[in-house]
Amino acid sequence: MNAVAIAAGSWTPEWAGYGHLAMYLPAIAIAMAASFLQLSGMSSSYSEGIYLLFQSDAAYRITRFLYTLADVATAFVFAKLIVKVTGQRLVALCFLAYFMISPDTWLYANYIRTDTLVSFFVAIAIYALATDRTKVTPYMVGMAIGAAVACKYSAMAYIALIVVLLIDDPARPRSWKERGSMVVIAGVVTIAAAFLLQPRFNFMGVISNAGIHLSGSNFTEESIPIGERLARLWKLATTVEPLAWIFLLTMWLSVLRFQRSSALLIAVLVGIVPFALSNYPREYWLIPFADAARAAGWLGVACLAEVLRRRVGNSRQRWVLVALAACTVIIVGLRMHAWREVRSDPLQQMNSQMAERWLYLNAANRVPIIYSYEKNYVLPRAYSFANYEEAAMLSRIFIFNRQKFESLHRLFGRRLYTKDYSKFSQSTMPAPLLLSVGSGTAARLGKSLRLCAGKHCYAPKITACDERLKGVMGECVVYRWDMDHPELRSDLSTMSIRFGDKVSAFSLCWYSCATVDAWRIVRRNLEGEVGLLELSDLLFASEKMMPLDKIAQSHSSAAGDMIVTSPTAYVPWLKKNGLYAESESAHKELARALGAELIQRFETGSGPVIELYKRSENTSPMVAPAEAPVEGEGILKSGKPVSSKPAG
């Protein structure tokens, strides 16, 4: 999202977290794609091209492709390094094949992780240090390390690679003075590159952010003993690279070419140090370490193969290489088979997608919905159009201090009221829009009232109020619009009501008509043309995101709310509060804690299970429009069916 904001021309960096170069590079790619769309006539302007890339998630795929490309390029750089140091091309090919089917390579090709860029630039620095040194070498090393730091500040640990320049070059011996000057040059260039490649970065905030991330204070409240930290770190390392323990042994064989391989060995050692200090390391933080350890291990094997070639000759050494290649083929085959087994069916829907569909059909915008804040990134995104700020928060687009990115707000607002509104309105028969006014106001309005969407305007049907409305407003008139028109189902931001005279007291509802306070007198001055977005709080039921603690504390005053969460989110919360007994009854414990009942569970698709709860103290029935279709049946662990229809 930062890259999209940069490409769109509105970016106010405030967070000294990830380096800016990792945002500039995909921003350039996105800008080029938007320019291509404009030049090819597929978009009317550059800004329109940016929006098309944003609303279709193409910007995400472009960024993901760029970061994956960096990971693949890292493999080729390290393979070239193996050939350069040992001349063992077959070992380098085996390394490439192994690298491409490594767990992190496959897994993080589906995500955006700046650590792949860090690994790429570190690999370039290592390669420059392993080759014959020239006057350009310290500049190349400094630029590469500076670029890595500009992608993520944790890469500052790799500044230690500069000391390798003190090791004499076997191809051209130099004095200590010459080697020292190369170290100084590389250090200065590193610092300069880190600044020049991200001129708007908040370097003063790095220290405080580093403290937060190393302590894990954003994720844990207690300090974890160093032994437990190291055990967790090792578990993460073997998750990213299952054969890490083998590579950490075989990499020491590369000391046979110590002057060429020293940079890679140091990269392995310093690559793990920063995260050994963290309370809460993440798997993807270890991508540069895993890549370096993998390359160092294979380089050690290549060094041994080269020594064998010189000792026993090419013919005998060839059998060793054949055995190595055979082992690599077997490992690759087993890995490929394992990936096919665990890979989800691309045609299979995710649980979050099915939950989103159900919510749009039965609940979203009709009843208040609360999304649990914990693990909210796994939850569905069934937007309410009642409040832009709440929808923006649910989107997760504006996390990490992106709230002031004006271009992102423009892009998201447009997508929310066009693509997302259309998805919602097309998923069900639209509810009628009802406006009630007193009989005196109705006499002044006459037949001038219109609902418009751009150039298309529609007159309402006029009926007398029923007894319920008369009890609230006295003698009154109801204006009813049938919303089943294509123009009224595509862009909410273009829709408005045209008033022929001033209205100061009225009752208005749309999808919100089933809520408790829908039929109440609203006192606002409406005159001329009033956009529906200005009245959205009256037309749609609200949504909000809250921590489970607050949801539990507020259940007595939130009767009728629907709660969306996942066992991934609430099981740790139950354990923290001493409410967890066993996995089979976890949903019952949560329902009791929240004062709610489980009405729907989505678990047949891929991804985390999604559960929907309804407050049991409901004072108003939750009713979907009579014409709305209802999909599917849910099954609880107990085997009892849970109807997809809203309870009530």
Beta strands, then each sheet from edge to edge (+ up, - down):
strand 1: 369-372
strand 2: 433-438
strand 3: 450-453
strand 4: 456-458
strand 5: 461-464
strand 6: 476-481
strand 7: 495-503
strand 8: 506-509
strand 9: 526-531
strand 10: 543-546
strand 11: 562-565
strand 12: 596-602
strand 13: 610-615
strand 14: 633-635
strand 15: 641-643
sheet 1: 10+ 1+ 11+ 13- 12+
sheet 2: 5+ 6- 2+ 8-
sheet 3: 4+ 3- 7+ 9-
sheet 4: 14+ 15-
end
